[in-house]
Amino acid sequence: MARPVTIDRIDHMVLTVADIDATCDFYARVLGMEKVVFAGGRVALSFGRQKINLHPAKNPYDPRAKVALPGTGDLCLIAKSPIAQVIQHLKAEGVPILQGPVPKTGATGPITSVYFRDPDDNLIEVSNYD
Protein backbone atom coordinates (compact mmCIF):
# COMPACT_ATOMS: atom_id res chain seq x y z
CA MET A 1 0.00 0.00 0.00
CA ALA A 2 1.40 3.40 -0.97
CA ARG A 3 1.87 6.00 1.73
CA PRO A 4 0.03 9.29 1.12
CA VAL A 5 2.94 11.35 2.52
CA THR A 6 6.61 10.51 3.07
CA ILE A 7 8.64 12.50 5.60
CA ASP A 8 12.40 12.78 5.04
CA ARG A 9 13.77 14.29 8.28
CA ILE A 10 13.29 16.80 11.08
CA ASP A 11 14.39 20.26 10.02
CA HIS A 12 13.99 22.13 13.30
CA MET A 13 12.24 22.01 16.63
CA VAL A 14 11.23 24.70 19.12
CA LEU A 15 12.07 25.23 22.77
CA THR A 16 10.22 27.81 24.83
CA VAL A 17 12.76 29.38 27.17
CA ALA A 18 12.84 31.85 30.04
CA ASP A 19 16.07 33.56 28.96
CA ILE A 20 17.24 33.33 25.35
CA ASP A 21 20.75 34.66 26.12
CA ALA A 22 21.30 32.14 28.94
CA THR A 23 20.03 29.34 26.70
CA CYS A 24 22.33 30.37 23.84
CA ASP A 25 25.32 30.57 26.19
CA PHE A 26 24.60 27.10 27.63
CA TYR A 27 24.13 25.36 24.27
CA ALA A 28 27.18 27.09 22.73
CA ARG A 29 29.43 26.36 25.71
CA VAL A 30 28.21 22.85 26.49
CA LEU A 31 27.21 21.48 23.08
CA GLY A 32 29.05 23.69 20.58
CA MET A 33 25.90 25.04 18.92
CA GLU A 34 25.89 28.39 17.15
CA LYS A 35 23.46 31.23 17.84
CA VAL A 36 21.69 32.37 14.66
CA VAL A 37 19.46 35.44 14.38
CA PHE A 38 16.84 35.32 11.62
CA ALA A 39 13.44 36.68 10.50
CA GLY A 40 13.08 39.94 12.38
CA GLY A 41 15.30 39.14 15.35
CA ARG A 42 14.16 35.60 16.11
CA VAL A 43 16.89 33.36 17.54
CA ALA A 44 17.87 29.76 16.90
CA LEU A 45 20.66 27.37 17.81
CA SER A 46 22.28 25.86 14.73
CA PHE A 47 24.09 22.51 14.53
CA GLY A 48 24.71 20.18 11.62
CA ARG A 49 21.82 20.60 9.19
CA GLN A 50 19.27 21.34 11.91
CA LYS A 51 18.32 24.09 14.29
CA ILE A 52 16.42 24.66 17.50
CA ASN A 53 14.27 27.79 17.33
CA LEU A 54 13.98 29.58 20.67
CA HIS A 55 10.68 31.14 21.69
CA PRO A 56 10.68 33.54 24.65
CA ALA A 57 8.26 32.35 27.33
CA LYS A 58 7.08 35.90 28.05
CA ASN A 59 6.24 36.60 24.41
CA PRO A 60 5.95 33.35 22.42
CA TYR A 61 5.49 33.39 18.67
CA ASP A 62 2.37 32.12 16.93
CA PRO A 63 1.61 29.49 15.96
CA ARG A 64 3.02 27.48 18.85
CA ALA A 65 2.42 24.35 20.87
CA LYS A 66 -0.78 24.46 22.90
CA VAL A 67 1.17 24.36 26.19
CA ALA A 68 4.47 26.08 25.42
CA LEU A 69 6.41 26.40 28.68
CA PRO A 70 10.08 26.37 29.67
CA GLY A 71 11.17 22.94 30.84
CA THR A 72 8.72 20.90 28.77
CA GLY A 73 11.28 19.78 26.16
CA ASP A 74 12.86 16.32 26.01
CA LEU A 75 15.25 15.74 23.13
CA CYS A 76 17.98 13.39 22.00
CA LEU A 77 21.01 14.65 20.09
CA ILE A 78 23.48 12.38 18.31
CA ALA A 79 27.08 13.47 18.92
CA LYS A 80 30.02 13.01 16.58
CA SER A 81 32.27 13.13 19.66
CA PRO A 82 32.62 9.88 21.66
CA ILE A 83 30.23 9.73 24.62
CA ALA A 84 33.18 9.55 27.04
CA GLN A 85 34.40 12.89 25.68
CA VAL A 86 30.89 14.35 26.03
CA ILE A 87 30.75 13.23 29.67
CA GLN A 88 34.22 14.66 30.37
CA HIS A 89 33.15 18.00 28.86
CA LEU A 90 29.88 18.09 30.81
CA LYS A 91 31.81 17.54 34.04
CA ALA A 92 34.34 20.23 33.12
CA GLU A 93 31.46 22.67 32.52
CA GLY A 94 29.86 21.77 35.85
CA VAL A 95 26.76 20.26 34.23
CA PRO A 96 25.22 17.62 36.54
CA ILE A 97 24.70 14.27 34.82
CA LEU A 98 21.35 12.64 35.65
CA GLN A 99 22.14 9.27 34.05
CA GLY A 100 24.78 7.79 31.87
CA PRO A 101 26.36 6.39 30.10
CA VAL A 102 23.39 4.04 29.63
CA PRO A 103 22.26 1.83 26.74
CA LYS A 104 19.13 3.03 24.92
CA THR A 105 17.45 2.59 21.55
CA GLY A 106 17.67 5.35 18.94
CA ALA A 107 15.71 5.81 15.73
CA THR A 108 17.94 3.38 13.80
CA GLY A 109 19.43 1.13 16.47
CA PRO A 110 21.26 0.85 19.79
CA ILE A 111 22.76 3.99 21.29
CA THR A 112 24.71 4.92 24.41
CA SER A 113 23.32 8.00 26.13
CA VAL A 114 24.02 10.55 28.83
CA TYR A 115 21.22 12.71 30.31
CA PHE A 116 21.34 16.21 31.79
CA ARG A 117 19.21 19.35 31.98
CA ASP A 118 19.54 22.74 30.31
CA PRO A 119 18.93 26.08 32.11
CA ASP A 120 15.14 25.68 31.73
CA ASP A 121 15.21 22.07 33.03
CA ASN A 122 14.54 20.57 29.60
CA LEU A 123 15.81 16.99 29.52
CA ILE A 124 18.73 16.66 27.11
CA GLU A 125 20.03 13.27 25.97
CA VAL A 126 23.31 13.15 24.07
CA SER A 127 24.10 9.84 22.42
CA ASN A 128 26.39 7.83 20.18
CA TYR A 129 25.23 5.01 17.96
CA ASP A 130 26.89 1.76 19.06
N, C-alpha and C positions, 0 to 999 in steps of 0.2 A: 504494500500500500504506500503510495507517495505521500510525503509530508507536505502540508500546505505552506509551511514556512520553515526555512533552515537558518539557524543562527550560527554565526561563525565564531564570535568571541565577545568578551566583555571589553568595551571601550573605556568606560569610566564608571566610577561610583561616586556617591556623595556622603560626606560626613557632616553632620551639624555639630558645630563646635562653639564653645564659650569664648575662646580667644584665638583668633586666626593667627596672630603673630606667634603666640606660644606654641600652637600646633605646628606651624611651619618650622620653627626652630627645632622642635623635638624630632620631627620626621627627617629634617635635613641632617641633624647631628647624629641621630641614632640609626637611621636607615638610608642615608645618602640621597634622599629625594630632593628635587629641585622645585623651589617656589616659582610658579608661573602666574602672571597677571594677564587676564584676558577680558574681553567683552565688557567694557565699561567699569573696570576695576575689580571684577570677580577674581578669586584666587583659587589656584589648584596646586596640587603636589604632583609633579611629573616623575615618572620612572619607566624605563623600558619604552613600550609603545602604549602605555596606559597613563591614566591620571586619576587622582582623587580630587573632585571638586569640593571646596569647603564652603559651607553655608553658615553664616553667623546666626547663632541661636536667637539673638535679640531682634534680628531682622531677616528672617529666612526668605529665600527666593521662591517664587511660584513658577511652575508647579513644584510640589515637594511631597515627600512621604506624609501620610496622614498624621503620624505621630513622630515628628522630627525633633529629637532632643539629643543633647550631648550625652555620650555614654551608651547609646543604643546600638552602636556598630560592633560587628564581630567579623573580622576578615582574615583571610589566610594569604600570605605573600610567599612566593617561591623565590628563594635567594640563589644567586650565582655563587656566593661565598659559602664555604663549608659551614655547617651548623655549629661546629665547635668554635669557629672564628666569630660567628654571630653572637654566641653566648659570651665569649671573651669580651667582645665590644660592648654588649649590654652591661656587663659587670663593670667595665671601665667607665661607662657613662652613668653608673649608679642607678640603672633601671632594674627594679626588682623582677625576678623571674618567678612566675606563678607555677609553671610546670615545664619540664623538659631537661634534656631531650627525651621525647616520648614518641613511640611509633603510632602513626595515624594512617588514614587512607585519604589520598588526594583525588583529584578529578580523574587522573589516569593511572593511579597505582599507589603503592606504598610510599609514605613519606616519613621523615623524622622531623618533629616540630618542637619549637620552644614558644611558650606563651608569656605575654606581658601586657601591660596596659599603657595607653597613651595618656596625655594630660587630662582628657575628658573621661577617662576610665573605659574607653572602648577596648574590647579584647582584641589583641593583635597576635596572630600566629605567624611565625616565620618558619619556613620549612625548606628541606631539600628532598628531592626525589631519591629514593634508595637505589 
